Each structure stands twice: as structure tokens, then as C-alpha cells.
Amino acid sequence: MTALLEVRNLRLSYPSRGWRSKTPEVLRGVSLEIAPGDTLGLVGESGSGKTTLGRAILGLATPTAGTITFDGRDITHLGPKQRRSLARDIQVVFQDPYTSLNPTLTIADILAEPLIAQGTDPAEARTSVGRLLDQVGMPVDALHRYPREFSGGQRQRVAIARALALEPRLIVCDEPVSALDLSTQARVLDLLIDIQRRTGVAYLFITHDLAVVRHVSHRIAVMYRGELVETGDTAAVTTSPSNDYTRNLLLASPTADPDRQRERREARRLARSAAASA
């Protein structure tokens, strides 16, 4: 199957402060691809470069080398007008549902905004927002309320509805459940899976938690210090990882079983000791 998104040898550096400072390279030759209707889980610790990669795909960070191709089209260095046009196909769900929604707008205005920005008649856009709420399991009477009137999980459902407004082919999900409690996380993840089954949308699911990404991903890519250290099918990566860093991430994933959690802590301690003495 032809890839929907292809990233090839992507490098990205942020300007350093001071003329003597080295320019830090955040992405170091990253290559990956996502097929239509699939989910690629991108996993790594804070500072690994995973969010920077998502920002580069969205046009919010400028690569210094390499290419990003969407549906056969090079989108690495699009201008603002071309990038706005591409928003119909690529959308994003941010991490924090408390700050990603404009607190001064009603839910109806929030959902209509991307449609109007793409040239849809305002009256027509506002008739479409009820359908969007229904897609994410929110009541229609939510349209005339404000984000502050909802829980974190409900706000994230609104953020997902906003991302779906333009019927995109790819959604970049940047830590979309990390700010939510465990039970709400599960409901939002199930919602994302259900939406994918109904619409065929592809996801780049960025997270630090292998336990979360295992629930939603077809494939997993593990990032460490700006490089991909392991990629593969979800079952293979999460049950028999080949890289030490991936194994440590698995050991760091929380579990409800206190005995199993104790075993994981001890395994991590022994792994650190072995690495320090090597």
C-alpha cells in the first residue's frame, strides 16, 4: 500500500543562543511512514524530539534537511497559503484540552471556525456542528455552552470534533490523553479507534507511554535523542523489544498490579546499574 505520509532523513535544528553556542540538532535523520487508515505510535521521553517531529509535519517547525511527503506531494517547505489549503487533509489534537480551546467562544463557534476559515458559508458551517458533536458522543445542547463548563475528557472530545470538521486524512495527536485521568483516557482512546473505523482517518499518535500507544497503534516507532531506535508492529515492539531503551520504556509503564510494579522497579534499577558499570 502506498504511504499517505512519508518522512525521509529529516533533520531539524533550533537556533542557539549566543554566537559561541552550538546549534542543537533536535531531529537527526528521522524516517518513517504512515499508511492510509493506520495509526503510527511515536514514543519517547520528554526531549526526545517526538513533538518536534509532529510540529514539522504540521508546518510549525522548519526542517534543515530531509523531506516530508503527503500523498505524493512534497510539503516540507510550504508557504502559508499552501499550508492553509493542506489543513483540510492534516489536522491536530493538542495535549491540553484546557488551553487548546478558546475560552471566549461557544462550542458552536469553536467547531464552525475551521470550516469558515476554509471558505464554507457561516450559516452552512453552523448547521454542520451538530453532526460533529454527535460523532464524538457529545449532546447537541453543548453547542451553546463554553469550554469551562465541561470536564477535561469532554473538552478533549470537542477538540477531536474540531479536528474532524474538515474531514482530514491524517490527524497528529500530540499527547492527547496525558492530561486526563485513567478512566477518561480509556474512553478517549476508544473514541479515536471508533472514529478511525468509521472514517478511515490515519493517526500519528505521539506519547511517552508505551501502554497507551499499545492500545491504539498498528505500528510503533521509538525515538531517543532525535533518532528512531526501533520500529515495528505493535505486538512485536511491546512484547519483545530489540532495543534497551524500548525495554526501559516498557518497564516504566505503570501497572495496576503492585507486585508487577515492584518487579518492574527492580528490573529498571538493575538495568541502570548494569549500564553504569558498563
C-alpha positions as CSV (number, residue, x, y, z in Angstrom):
1,M,0.0,0.0,0.0
2,T,1.3,3.5,-0.9
3,A,2.1,5.5,2.2
4,L,-0.1,8.5,3.0
5,L,2.8,10.3,4.8
6,E,6.5,9.8,4.3
7,V,9.3,11.4,6.3
8,R,12.7,10.8,4.9
9,N,16.1,11.6,6.6
10,L,14.5,14.6,8.4
11,R,16.9,16.9,10.3
12,L,15.9,19.9,12.4
13,S,18.0,22.3,14.4
14,Y,16.8,25.2,16.5
15,P,18.9,28.5,16.6
16,S,21.2,28.6,19.6
17,R,21.6,31.5,22.0
18,G,24.9,33.3,21.9
19,W,27.4,33.3,19.0
20,R,29.6,30.6,20.6
21,S,26.8,28.2,21.3
22,K,26.5,25.0,19.3
23,T,23.3,24.7,17.3
24,P,21.4,21.8,18.9
25,E,20.1,19.2,16.4
26,V,16.7,18.0,17.6
27,L,15.9,15.6,14.8
28,R,18.8,13.5,13.4
29,G,17.8,11.8,10.1
30,V,14.4,10.6,11.1
31,S,12.5,8.4,8.5
32,L,9.0,6.9,8.9
33,E,5.8,6.4,7.0
34,I,2.1,6.1,7.8
35,A,-0.4,4.2,5.5
36,P,-3.9,5.4,4.9
37,G,-6.2,4.5,7.8
38,D,-3.3,3.3,10.0
39,T,-2.0,4.6,13.4
40,L,1.7,5.0,14.0
41,G,2.5,5.4,17.6
42,L,5.6,7.7,18.2
43,V,7.0,7.0,21.6
44,G,9.8,8.7,23.6
45,E,10.7,10.6,26.8
46,S,10.4,14.3,27.1
47,G,13.1,15.9,25.0
48,S,13.4,13.0,22.6
49,G,12.2,15.1,19.6
50,K,8.8,13.4,19.1
51,T,6.7,16.6,19.4
52,T,9.2,18.5,17.2
53,L,8.6,15.9,14.5
54,G,4.9,16.4,14.8
55,R,5.4,20.2,14.6
56,A,7.5,19.8,11.4
57,I,4.7,17.7,9.8
58,L,2.2,20.4,10.7
59,G,4.5,23.2,9.3
60,L,5.1,24.7,12.8
61,A,8.8,23.9,12.7
62,T,11.2,24.2,9.7
63,P,13.4,21.2,8.9
64,T,17.0,21.9,8.0
65,A,17.3,18.8,5.8
66,G,15.2,15.9,4.5
67,T,11.7,15.7,3.1
68,I,8.1,15.3,4.3
69,T,5.7,13.9,1.6
70,F,2.0,13.8,1.9
71,D,0.0,11.7,-0.7
72,G,3.0,12.0,-3.0
73,R,3.4,15.8,-2.6
74,D,6.4,17.4,-1.0
75,I,5.1,19.6,1.9
76,T,8.5,20.2,3.6
77,H,8.6,23.9,2.9
78,L,5.1,25.1,2.0
79,G,4.1,28.7,2.2
80,P,1.3,30.0,4.5
81,K,-1.4,29.9,1.7
82,Q,-0.5,26.3,0.7
83,R,-0.3,25.3,4.3
84,R,-3.8,26.6,5.0
85,S,-5.1,24.6,2.0
86,L,-3.4,21.5,3.4
87,A,-5.3,21.9,6.7
88,R,-8.2,20.1,5.0
89,D,-6.1,17.0,5.0
90,I,-3.9,17.3,8.1
91,Q,-5.3,18.3,11.5
92,V,-4.0,18.2,15.1
93,V,-5.3,17.3,18.6
94,F,-3.1,19.0,21.2
95,Q,-2.2,17.7,24.6
96,D,-4.0,20.1,26.9
97,P,-7.8,20.3,26.5
98,Y,-7.9,23.3,28.9
99,T,-5.8,25.6,26.8
100,S,-6.4,24.3,23.2
101,L,-10.0,25.7,23.1
102,N,-10.7,29.4,23.0
103,P,-12.5,30.1,26.4
104,T,-14.3,33.1,24.9
105,L,-16.1,31.1,22.1
106,T,-19.1,28.8,22.4
107,I,-18.6,25.2,21.3
108,A,-20.6,26.0,18.2
109,D,-18.2,28.8,17.2
110,I,-15.2,26.7,18.0
111,L,-16.4,23.9,15.7
112,A,-17.5,26.3,12.9
113,E,-14.3,28.2,12.9
114,P,-12.1,25.8,10.8
115,L,-15.0,25.4,8.3
116,I,-15.4,29.1,7.9
117,A,-11.6,29.6,7.6
118,Q,-11.7,27.2,4.6
119,G,-14.4,29.2,2.8
120,T,-17.6,27.5,4.0
121,D,-20.6,29.8,4.3
122,P,-21.0,30.7,8.1
123,A,-24.7,29.6,8.2
124,E,-23.8,26.3,6.5
125,A,-20.9,25.8,8.9
126,R,-23.1,26.2,11.9
127,T,-25.6,23.6,10.6
128,S,-22.7,21.1,10.4
129,V,-21.5,21.4,14.0
130,G,-24.3,19.2,15.5
131,R,-23.1,16.3,13.4
132,L,-19.6,16.8,14.6
133,L,-20.7,16.7,18.3
134,D,-22.7,13.5,17.5
135,Q,-19.5,11.9,16.1
136,V,-17.7,12.3,19.4
137,G,-20.6,11.4,21.6
138,M,-21.5,14.9,22.9
139,P,-25.0,16.2,23.3
140,V,-26.3,18.8,20.9
141,D,-27.2,21.2,23.7
142,A,-23.4,21.6,24.3
143,L,-23.2,23.9,21.3
144,H,-24.3,27.0,23.1
145,R,-22.1,26.4,26.2
146,Y,-18.4,27.4,26.8
147,P,-15.4,25.1,27.3
148,R,-15.2,26.0,31.0
149,E,-18.5,24.2,31.6
150,F,-17.1,20.8,30.6
151,S,-14.7,18.3,32.1
152,G,-11.3,17.5,30.7
153,G,-12.5,14.5,28.8
154,Q,-15.4,16.4,27.3
155,R,-13.1,19.2,26.2
156,Q,-10.9,16.8,24.5
157,R,-13.9,15.3,22.7
158,V,-14.7,18.8,21.5
159,A,-11.0,19.2,20.3
160,I,-11.3,15.9,18.4
161,A,-14.6,17.1,16.9
162,R,-12.8,20.3,15.7
163,A,-10.1,18.2,14.2
164,L,-12.7,16.2,12.3
165,A,-14.6,19.2,11.0
166,L,-12.7,19.3,7.7
167,E,-12.8,15.5,7.2
168,P,-8.9,15.2,7.3
169,R,-7.0,12.2,6.1
170,L,-4.4,12.4,8.9
171,I,-4.6,13.7,12.5
172,V,-1.5,14.4,14.5
173,C,-2.4,13.5,18.1
174,D,0.2,15.1,20.4
175,E,-0.1,13.5,23.8
176,P,-3.9,13.7,23.5
177,V,-4.7,11.8,26.8
178,S,-1.8,12.6,29.1
179,A,-3.6,15.4,30.9
180,L,-6.6,13.1,31.6
181,D,-7.3,10.6,34.4
182,L,-7.0,6.9,33.6
183,S,-10.7,6.2,33.1
184,T,-11.2,9.2,30.8
185,Q,-8.1,8.2,28.9
186,A,-9.6,4.9,28.1
187,R,-12.9,6.5,26.8
188,V,-11.0,9.0,24.6
189,L,-8.8,6.2,23.2
190,D,-11.8,4.1,22.4
191,L,-13.4,7.1,20.7
192,L,-10.3,7.6,18.5
193,I,-10.4,4.0,17.5
194,D,-14.1,4.1,16.7
195,I,-13.7,7.3,14.6
196,Q,-10.9,5.6,12.6
197,R,-13.0,2.6,11.9
198,R,-15.9,4.9,10.7
199,T,-13.9,7.4,8.7
200,G,-10.6,5.7,7.7
201,V,-8.5,8.6,9.1
202,A,-4.9,7.9,9.9
203,Y,-3.2,9.0,13.1
204,L,0.3,9.9,14.2
205,F,-0.1,9.3,17.9
206,I,2.6,11.0,19.9
207,T,3.1,9.9,23.5
208,H,5.6,9.0,26.2
209,D,3.6,5.9,27.4
210,L,4.0,2.6,25.6
211,A,1.0,1.2,27.5
212,V,-1.2,3.9,25.9
213,V,0.2,3.6,22.4
214,R,-0.2,-0.2,22.5
215,H,-4.0,0.3,22.8
216,V,-4.4,2.4,19.6
217,S,-1.4,1.7,17.3
218,H,-0.9,-0.6,14.4
219,R,2.9,0.2,14.4
220,I,5.2,1.8,16.8
221,A,8.3,4.0,16.3
222,V,10.5,4.6,19.4
223,M,12.5,7.9,19.5
224,Y,15.6,8.6,21.6
225,R,17.6,11.9,21.3
226,G,16.3,12.8,17.9
227,E,16.7,9.4,16.3
228,L,14.4,6.4,15.8
229,V,15.9,3.5,17.7
230,E,13.3,0.9,17.0
231,T,10.2,0.5,14.7
232,G,7.9,-2.4,14.1
233,D,4.4,-3.9,14.6
234,T,2.8,-3.0,17.9
235,A,2.8,-6.6,19.2
236,A,6.5,-7.1,18.4
237,V,7.7,-3.9,19.9
238,T,5.6,-4.1,23.1
239,T,6.3,-7.8,23.9
240,S,9.8,-8.5,22.7
241,P,11.6,-5.2,22.0
242,S,15.1,-5.4,20.5
243,N,16.4,-2.1,21.9
244,D,17.4,-1.5,25.5
245,Y,15.8,2.0,25.5
246,T,12.5,0.5,24.4
247,R,12.7,-2.2,27.2
248,N,13.3,0.6,29.8
249,L,10.2,2.4,28.5
250,L,8.2,-0.7,28.9
251,L,9.4,-1.1,32.5
252,A,8.5,2.5,33.2
253,S,4.9,2.0,32.1
254,P,2.6,1.9,35.2
255,T,0.5,-1.2,36.1
256,A,-2.4,-1.7,38.5
257,D,-0.7,-4.8,39.9
258,P,1.5,-3.7,42.9
259,D,3.6,-6.9,42.7
260,R,4.2,-6.4,39.0
261,Q,5.0,-2.8,39.6
262,R,7.6,-3.7,42.2
263,E,9.2,-6.2,39.8
264,R,9.4,-3.5,37.1
265,R,11.0,-1.1,39.5
266,E,13.6,-3.7,40.4
267,A,14.3,-4.5,36.8
268,R,14.8,-0.9,36.0
269,R,17.2,-0.5,38.9
270,L,19.2,-3.5,37.8
271,A,19.3,-2.2,34.2
272,R,20.6,1.2,35.4
273,S,23.2,-0.4,37.5
274,A,24.4,-2.6,34.6
275,A,24.5,0.5,32.3
276,A,26.5,2.5,34.8
277,S,29.1,-0.3,35.3
278,A,29.5,-1.0,31.5
